[in-house]
Amino acid sequence: MRRRLLNLFAIYVAALLLLSLTGCSSSSTKVSSEEGFNQTIEEKLNNIVNPKDSKVSLSSNPSDYIKDSESSKDYKFIVSQGDKSLNYMLDKFKNSDEDGLKEYIMAMACSEILKENPASKDWSSGRQWYLLHKERSK
């Protein structure tokens, strides 16, 4: 009887240990999965602003950068991720003062995710879009 009780206790302790390790693992997986997502979005943004097609990189029109077939796929992926992409890009705006091509592409994507009317576009740079968005969100 005593041996059986010890075996049950050992099984209980092993199960408890396994469950506690699994709980820790899923939380670290969530963090690393979020970091992986952020890295993917960052890579796709970099692919867009550094196109392989040299003709595109000579353009001063930011829209040209998302018309290229490869860049178009990256841009569509970013937009298709919805709120996750939006939150990532808003955080990038918040933690930076940059205002270049990358920020313009991010503003275009954010605007599209938010389903803003392109006809009512009242911004001329990514930073300006972010500041207007911040003001409207108050």
MIDOSE-1310 file (N, C-alpha, C; in nm, 2 decimals, decimal comma, always signed):
residues 138
mrrr	+0,08/-0,12/+0,00/+0,00/+0,00/+0,00/+0,09/+0,13/+0,00; +0,19/+0,12/+0,08/+0,28/+0,24/+0,09/+0,35/+0,26/-0,04; +0,39/+0,16/-0,10/+0,47/+0,17/-0,23/+0,37/+0,23/-0,34; +0,25/+0,18/-0,34/+0,15/+0,23/-0,43/+0,13/+0,38/-0,41
llnl	+0,12/+0,42/-0,29/+0,10/+0,56/-0,26/+0,22/+0,65/-0,30; +0,34/+0,59/-0,28/+0,46/+0,66/-0,33/+0,46/+0,68/-0,48; +0,42/+0,57/-0,55/+0,41/+0,57/-0,70/+0,31/+0,68/-0,75; +0,19/+0,68/-0,68/+0,09/+0,78/-0,72/+0,14/+0,93/-0,69
faiy	+0,21/+0,94/-0,58/+0,27/+1,07/-0,55/+0,37/+1,11/-0,65; +0,46/+1,02/-0,69/+0,56/+1,05/-0,79/+0,50/+1,09/-0,93; +0,39/+1,02/-0,96/+0,32/+1,05/-1,09/+0,26/+1,19/-1,08; +0,20/+1,22/-0,96/+0,14/+1,35/-0,94/+0,24/+1,46/-0,95
vaal	+0,36/+1,44/-0,89/+0,47/+1,55/-0,89/+0,52/+1,56/-1,04; +0,53/+1,45/-1,11/+0,58/+1,46/-1,25/+0,48/+1,53/-1,34; +0,35/+1,50/-1,32/+0,25/+1,57/-1,40/+0,25/+1,72/-1,37; +0,26/+1,75/-1,24/+0,26/+1,89/-1,20/+0,38/+1,97/-1,26
llls	+0,50/+1,90/-1,26/+0,62/+1,96/-1,31/+0,60/+1,98/-1,46; +0,55/+1,88/-1,53/+0,53/+1,89/-1,67/+0,43/+2,00/-1,71; +0,32/+2,01/-1,63/+0,23/+2,12/-1,66/+0,29/+2,26/-1,64; +0,37/+2,27/-1,54/+0,43/+2,40/-1,51/+0,53/+2,44/-1,62
ltgc	+0,60/+2,34/-1,67/+0,70/+2,37/-1,78/+0,63/+2,41/-1,91; +0,51/+2,34/-1,93/+0,44/+2,37/-2,05/+0,38/+2,51/-2,04; +0,34/+2,56/-1,93/+0,29/+2,69/-1,91/+0,39/+2,80/-1,94; +0,51/+2,77/-1,89/+0,62/+2,87/-1,92/+0,66/+2,87/-2,07
ssss	+0,66/+2,75/-2,13/+0,69/+2,74/-2,27/+0,60/+2,81/-2,36; +0,47/+2,80/-2,33/+0,37/+2,87/-2,42/+0,39/+3,02/-2,41; +0,42/+3,08/-2,29/+0,43/+3,22/-2,28/+0,56/+3,27/-2,35; +0,67/+3,19/-2,35/+0,79/+3,23/-2,42/+0,77/+3,21/-2,57
tkvs	+0,69/+3,11/-2,61/+0,66/+3,09/-2,75/+0,58/+3,21/-2,80; +0,49/+3,26/-2,72/+0,41/+3,38/-2,77/+0,50/+3,50/-2,79; +0,59/+3,52/-2,70/+0,68/+3,63/-2,71/+0,77/+3,61/-2,84; +0,83/+3,49/-2,85/+0,91/+3,47/-2,97/+0,83/+3,48/-3,10
seeg	+0,70/+3,43/-3,09/+0,62/+3,44/-3,21/+0,59/+3,58/-3,25; +0,57/+3,67/-3,15/+0,55/+3,81/-3,17/+0,67/+3,87/-3,23; +0,79/+3,84/-3,17/+0,92/+3,89/-3,23/+0,94/+3,84/-3,37; +0,90/+3,72/-3,40/+0,91/+3,67/-3,53/+0,82/+3,74/-3,63
fnqt	+0,70/+3,77/-3,58/+0,60/+3,85/-3,67/+0,66/+3,99/-3,69; +0,71/+4,05/-3,59/+0,76/+4,19/-3,61/+0,88/+4,19/-3,70; +0,96/+4,09/-3,69/+1,08/+4,07/-3,78/+1,03/+4,05/-3,93; +0,93/+3,97/-3,94/+0,88/+3,95/-4,08/+0,83/+4,08/-4,14
ieek	+0,75/+4,16/-4,06/+0,70/+4,28/-4,11/+0,81/+4,38/-4,15; +0,91/+4,38/-4,06/+1,03/+4,47/-4,08/+1,10/+4,43/-4,21; +1,12/+4,30/-4,23/+1,18/+4,25/-4,35/+1,10/+4,29/-4,48; +0,97/+4,28/-4,47/+0,89/+4,31/-4,58/+0,89/+4,46/-4,61
lnni	+0,89/+4,54/-4,51/+0,90/+4,68/-4,53/+1,04/+4,72/-4,60; +1,14/+4,65/-4,55/+1,28/+4,68/-4,61/+1,28/+4,63/-4,75; +1,22/+4,52/-4,78/+1,21/+4,47/-4,92/+1,14/+4,58/-5,01; +1,04/+4,64/-4,96/+0,97/+4,74/-5,04/+1,05/+4,86/-5,07
vnpk	+1,12/+4,91/-4,96/+1,19/+5,04/-4,98/+1,33/+5,02/-5,04; +1,37/+4,89/-5,05/+1,50/+4,86/-5,12/+1,47/+4,76/-5,23; +1,40/+4,80/-5,34/+1,36/+4,71/-5,44/+1,47/+4,65/-5,52; +1,45/+4,53/-5,58/+1,56/+4,48/-5,66/+1,56/+4,55/-5,80
dskv	+1,44/+4,60/-5,84/+1,43/+4,67/-5,97/+1,48/+4,81/-5,95; +1,59/+4,84/-6,02/+1,66/+4,97/-6,01/+1,57/+5,08/-6,07; +1,48/+5,05/-6,16/+1,40/+5,15/-6,21/+1,31/+5,21/-6,10; +1,26/+5,12/-6,02/+1,17/+5,17/-5,91/+1,24/+5,26/-5,81
slss	+1,37/+5,22/-5,78/+1,44/+5,29/-5,68/+1,48/+5,43/-5,73; +1,46/+5,46/-5,86/+1,49/+5,60/-5,91/+1,36/+5,68/-5,90; +1,25/+5,62/-5,87/+1,12/+5,70/-5,86/+1,11/+5,78/-5,74; +1,05/+5,89/-5,75/+1,02/+5,98/-5,63/+0,88/+5,96/-5,58
npsd	+0,80/+5,87/-5,65/+0,66/+5,84/-5,61/+0,66/+5,72/-5,53; +0,62/+5,73/-5,40/+0,62/+5,61/-5,31/+0,53/+5,50/-5,36; +0,42/+5,54/-5,43/+0,33/+5,44/-5,48/+0,39/+5,34/-5,57; +0,50/+5,39/-5,65/+0,57/+5,30/-5,74/+0,64/+5,19/-5,67
yikd	+0,67/+5,21/-5,54/+0,74/+5,10/-5,47/+0,66/+4,98/-5,43; +0,53/+5,00/-5,44/+0,44/+4,89/-5,40/+0,37/+4,83/-5,53; +0,41/+4,88/-5,65/+0,35/+4,83/-5,77/+0,43/+4,71/-5,83; +0,56/+4,71/-5,79/+0,64/+4,60/-5,84/+0,58/+4,47/-5,78
sess	+0,59/+4,36/-5,86/+0,52/+4,23/-5,82/+0,57/+4,18/-5,69; +0,70/+4,18/-5,66/+0,75/+4,13/-5,54/+0,71/+4,22/-5,42; +0,73/+4,35/-5,44/+0,69/+4,45/-5,34/+0,54/+4,45/-5,31; +0,47/+4,43/-5,42/+0,32/+4,43/-5,41/+0,28/+4,31/-5,31
kdyk	+0,34/+4,20/-5,33/+0,31/+4,08/-5,24/+0,34/+4,11/-5,10; +0,46/+4,18/-5,08/+0,50/+4,21/-4,94/+0,40/+4,31/-4,88; +0,36/+4,41/-4,96/+0,27/+4,51/-4,91/+0,14/+4,45/-4,88; +0,09/+4,37/-4,97/-0,04/+4,30/-4,94/-0,04/+4,21/-4,82
fivs	+0,08/+4,15/-4,80/+0,09/+4,06/-4,68/+0,08/+4,15/-4,55; +0,15/+4,26/-4,55/+0,15/+4,35/-4,44/+0,00/+4,40/-4,41; -0,07/+4,44/-4,51/-0,20/+4,49/-4,50/-0,30/+4,38/-4,45; -0,27/+4,26/-4,51/-0,36/+4,14/-4,47/-0,35/+4,10/-4,33
qgdk	-0,24/+4,14/-4,26/-0,23/+4,10/-4,12/-0,31/+4,19/-4,02; -0,37/+4,30/-4,08/-0,46/+4,38/-4,01/-0,40/+4,44/-3,88; -0,47/+4,43/-3,77/-0,44/+4,50/-3,65/-0,30/+4,46/-3,60; -0,25/+4,34/-3,62/-0,11/+4,31/-3,58/-0,01/+4,40/-3,65
slny	-0,03/+4,41/-3,78/+0,06/+4,50/-3,85/+0,04/+4,65/-3,81; -0,08/+4,69/-3,80/-0,11/+4,82/-3,76/-0,05/+4,86/-3,63; -0,06/+4,77/-3,53/+0,00/+4,80/-3,40/+0,15/+4,80/-3,40; +0,21/+4,72/-3,48/+0,35/+4,72/-3,50/+0,40/+4,85/-3,56
mldk	+0,33/+4,89/-3,67/+0,37/+5,01/-3,74/+0,35/+5,14/-3,65; +0,23/+5,14/-3,58/+0,21/+5,26/-3,49/+0,31/+5,27/-3,39; +0,36/+5,15/-3,34/+0,46/+5,15/-3,23/+0,59/+5,20/-3,29; +0,62/+5,16/-3,42/+0,74/+5,21/-3,49/+0,74/+5,37/-3,50
fkns	+0,62/+5,42/-3,54/+0,61/+5,56/-3,55/+0,63/+5,63/-3,41; +0,57/+5,57/-3,31/+0,57/+5,63/-3,18/+0,72/+5,64/-3,13; +0,80/+5,54/-3,16/+0,93/+5,53/-3,10/+1,04/+5,58/-3,20; +1,00/+5,66/-3,30/+1,10/+5,71/-3,39/+1,06/+5,84/-3,44
dedg	+1,15/+5,92/-3,49/+1,12/+6,05/-3,55/+1,15/+6,05/-3,70; +1,18/+5,93/-3,75/+1,21/+5,92/-3,89/+1,09/+5,96/-3,98; +1,12/+6,00/-4,10/+1,01/+6,05/-4,19/+1,06/+6,03/-4,33; +1,09/+5,91/-4,37/+1,13/+5,88/-4,51/+1,03/+5,80/-4,58
lkey	+1,09/+5,73/-4,68/+1,01/+5,64/-4,77/+0,94/+5,53/-4,69; +1,02/+5,47/-4,60/+0,96/+5,36/-4,52/+0,84/+5,41/-4,44; +0,85/+5,52/-4,38/+0,74/+5,57/-4,30/+0,62/+5,60/-4,39; +0,64/+5,65/-4,51/+0,54/+5,68/-4,61/+0,47/+5,54/-4,64
imam	+0,54/+5,44/-4,67/+0,49/+5,31/-4,70/+0,41/+5,26/-4,58; +0,46/+5,28/-4,46/+0,39/+5,23/-4,34/+0,26/+5,31/-4,33; +0,26/+5,44/-4,35/+0,14/+5,52/-4,35/+0,03/+5,47/-4,45; +0,08/+5,44/-4,57/-0,01/+5,39/-4,67/-0,08/+5,26/-4,62
acse	+0,00/+5,17/-4,57/-0,05/+5,04/-4,52/-0,15/+5,06/-4,40; -0,11/+5,15/-4,31/-0,19/+5,18/-4,19/-0,33/+5,24/-4,24; -0,32/+5,33/-4,33/-0,44/+5,39/-4,38/-0,53/+5,29/-4,45; -0,47/+5,20/-4,52/-0,55/+5,09/-4,59/-0,61/+5,00/-4,48
ilke	-0,53/+4,96/-4,38/-0,58/+4,87/-4,28/-0,70/+4,94/-4,21; -0,69/+5,07/-4,18/-0,80/+5,14/-4,11/-0,91/+5,18/-4,20; -0,90/+5,14/-4,33/-1,01/+5,17/-4,43/-1,04/+5,31/-4,45; -0,93/+5,39/-4,44/-0,95/+5,54/-4,46/-0,97/+5,56/-4,61
npas	-1,05/+5,66/-4,64/-1,09/+5,70/-4,77/-0,97/+5,76/-4,84; -0,91/+5,70/-4,95/-0,79/+5,75/-5,01/-0,82/+5,89/-5,07; -0,94/+5,92/-5,11/-0,98/+6,05/-5,16/-0,96/+6,16/-5,06; -0,97/+6,13/-4,93/-0,96/+6,23/-4,83/-0,82/+6,24/-4,77
kdws	-0,73/+6,19/-4,84/-0,59/+6,19/-4,79/-0,54/+6,34/-4,77; -0,51/+6,37/-4,65/-0,47/+6,51/-4,62/-0,33/+6,51/-4,55; -0,24/+6,42/-4,60/-0,11/+6,41/-4,55/-0,01/+6,39/-4,67; +0,11/+6,44/-4,65/+0,21/+6,43/-4,75/+0,34/+6,35/-4,71
sgrq	+0,34/+6,31/-4,59/+0,45/+6,23/-4,54/+0,40/+6,12/-4,44; +0,48/+6,02/-4,42/+0,44/+5,92/-4,32/+0,42/+5,98/-4,18; +0,52/+6,06/-4,14/+0,51/+6,12/-4,01/+0,39/+6,21/-3,99; +0,36/+6,28/-4,10/+0,24/+6,37/-4,09/+0,11/+6,28/-4,08
wyll	+0,11/+6,17/-4,15/-0,01/+6,08/-4,13/-0,02/+6,04/-3,99; +0,09/+6,00/-3,93/+0,09/+5,95/-3,79/+0,05/+6,06/-3,69; +0,10/+6,18/-3,71/+0,06/+6,28/-3,62/-0,09/+6,32/-3,64; -0,14/+6,31/-3,76/-0,29/+6,33/-3,78/-0,37/+6,22/-3,72
hker	-0,32/+6,10/-3,74/-0,39/+5,98/-3,68/-0,39/+5,99/-3,53; -0,28/+6,03/-3,47/-0,27/+6,04/-3,32/-0,37/+6,15/-3,27; -0,38/+6,26/-3,34/-0,47/+6,37/-3,31/-0,62/+6,32/-3,32; -0,65/+6,25/-3,42/-0,79/+6,20/-3,44/-0,83/+6,10/-3,34
sk	-0,73/+6,02/-3,29/-0,76/+5,91/-3,20/-0,78/+5,96/-3,06; -0,76/+6,09/-3,03/-0,77/+6,14/-2,89/-0,92/+6,13/-2,85
